[in-house]
Amino acid sequence: MNKKNVISVVVVAMLFAVSLFYIGGTYARYSDEFSGNATGNIAKWQVKVGGSDTLTLSFTPETEIETVVDGKMAPGRKLKADVELDLEGTEVAVDIEASLEEAKEAITTAFGASADKVKVTTTVSEGGVTNADGTTTIALKDGAAFSSSDKVTISIVLEWENDDENNADDTSVGEGASLTYDIPIKLTAQQHLSTDSHTA
């Protein structure tokens, strides 16, 4: 390759590089960055039960029946304890759930093989909805925070569900040396989310 050809190749290469620069520029896009702060208020949570942070339960028969001594537990019997839920100032809808998740050992000790037939649910007199899963949802009223008049009575219902297949086991419990039970019940209040399966 002679000198003239080399110069021609160099010139063409330079022109190609310059044209790439301008063509590449046409594919660029405008760009700016802006930053700021997210400001606002956090919804308030202020739930109390029975006027305090401690749950005190006093169970009575849900319905008076003549086939079981008043206040005693037996298969097919429901006992309930009413507690007042104070929501004043709370700015979110609330789900209430009673559970026996920390009571498995105590239930087994008291009810033996029939332990799986003992359950607890919540119901509400007014101001809320009892869900199919045994929880209770209390919705906001017109999107406003709960006021001092928004006190809801929650009934915690303890039930020994009857199952004729468990007759022998139930009988052994009734014939047992110890006819007392002491079951820890946990009442949970939590924010209701629109993605929850509960009714709101």
JOWO-V632885 format. One record per pair of residues at least 12 apart in sequence whose ideal C-beta (glycine too) atoms are under 8 Angstrom apart, sorted by the first residue. I is the first residue (numbers start at 1). J is the second residue. Records with the same first field share a line. If there is no record, write none. Layout:
I: J ; J
This chain:
43: 91 ; 92
44: 89 ; 90 ; 91 ; 145
45: 90 ; 91 ; 92 ; 191
46: 87 ; 88 ; 89 ; 90
47: 85 ; 86 ; 87 ; 90 ; 94 ; 189
48: 85 ; 86
49: 83 ; 84 ; 85 ; 86 ; 154 ; 187 ; 189
50: 83 ; 84
51: 84 ; 86
55: 83 ; 185 ; 187
56: 83
57: 81 ; 83 ; 156 ; 185
58: 81
59: 71 ; 79 ; 80 ; 81 ; 158
60: 79 ; 80 ; 81
61: 77 ; 78 ; 79 ; 80
62: 78 ; 79 ; 80 ; 155 ; 157
63: 78
65: 77
73: 158 ; 160 ; 181
74: 160 ; 174
75: 114 ; 117 ; 160 ; 161 ; 162 ; 163 ; 166 ; 170
76: 160 ; 161 ; 162
77: 159 ; 160
78: 157 ; 158 ; 159
79: 157 ; 158 ; 159
80: 123 ; 155 ; 156 ; 157 ; 158
81: 155 ; 156 ; 158
82: 153 ; 154 ; 155 ; 156
83: 153 ; 154 ; 156 ; 187
84: 151 ; 152 ; 153 ; 154
85: 138 ; 151 ; 152 ; 153 ; 154 ; 189
86: 151
87: 138 ; 146 ; 150 ; 151 ; 152
88: 146 ; 147 ; 148 ; 150 ; 151
89: 145 ; 146
90: 145 ; 146
91: 140 ; 145 ; 146
92: 140 ; 191 ; 192
93: 137 ; 138 ; 139 ; 140 ; 191 ; 192 ; 200
94: 137 ; 138 ; 189 ; 190 ; 191 ; 192
95: 135 ; 136 ; 137 ; 138 ; 189 ; 190 ; 191 ; 192 ; 196 ; 198
96: 122 ; 124 ; 128 ; 135 ; 136 ; 137 ; 138 ; 154 ; 187 ; 188 ; 189
97: 122 ; 134 ; 135 ; 136 ; 187 ; 188 ; 190
98: 120 ; 121 ; 122 ; 134 ; 156 ; 185 ; 186 ; 187 ; 188
99: 120 ; 185 ; 186 ; 188
100: 118 ; 119 ; 120 ; 183 ; 184 ; 185 ; 186
101: 186
102: 184 ; 186
103: 183 ; 184 ; 185
106: 181 ; 182 ; 183 ; 184
107: 181 ; 183
109: 181
110: 173 ; 178 ; 180 ; 181 ; 182 ; 183
111: 160 ; 173 ; 181
112: 169 ; 172 ; 173 ; 176
113: 166 ; 169 ; 172
114: 160 ; 163 ; 166 ; 169 ; 170 ; 173
117: 160 ; 161 ; 162 ; 163 ; 166
118: 158 ; 159 ; 160 ; 161 ; 183
119: 134 ; 158 ; 159 ; 161
120: 134 ; 156 ; 157 ; 158 ; 159 ; 185
121: 134 ; 156 ; 157 ; 159
122: 134 ; 135 ; 136 ; 154 ; 155 ; 156 ; 157 ; 187
123: 136 ; 154 ; 155 ; 157
124: 136 ; 138 ; 152 ; 153 ; 154 ; 155
125: 152 ; 153 ; 155
126: 152 ; 153
127: 150 ; 152
128: 152
129: 198 ; 199 ; 200
131: 198 ; 199
133: 197 ; 198
135: 198
136: 154
137: 192 ; 196 ; 198 ; 199 ; 200
138: 152 ; 192
139: 192 ; 200
154: 187
156: 185 ; 187
158: 183 ; 185
